């Protein structure tokens, strides 16, 4: 659960960062980010080129669907300084429900992934995702210091 929460927060952070980059701030475009992610995950999970061709369109479809779910949950969060406790309670419940929905999407897509990748490669991919996000956060943090 904590690992999923961390992954969700990292994904949200990166999504926000990518949106901010549209305003010409230094960093990666969505396409650059995905290209780096695909190359990294392909190497670390030992995914063949044939598998990658089938897998990554589905993988990025999942990422887009999860982003939509998360964006919807967070769209009202903290925007109004006069937000009441009751409203914050609804926002928090919406965020938790979004996490549950994202987890359901993970389960749904896992079945599709199994048709392309072995369980061992899926496991390696999940581990590599976590490391990739950590590495990207380090890069972004370093670039902000400069």
Buried (B, 14 or more C-beta within 10 A) or exposed (E): EEEEEEBBEBBBBBBEBBEEBEEEEEBBEBEEBBEBBBEBBBEBBBBEEEBBEBBBEBBBEBBEBBBEBBBEBBEBEEEEEEBEEEEEEEBEEBBEEBBEBBBEBBEEBEEBBEEBBBEEBBEBBBEBBEEBBEEBBEEBEEEEEE
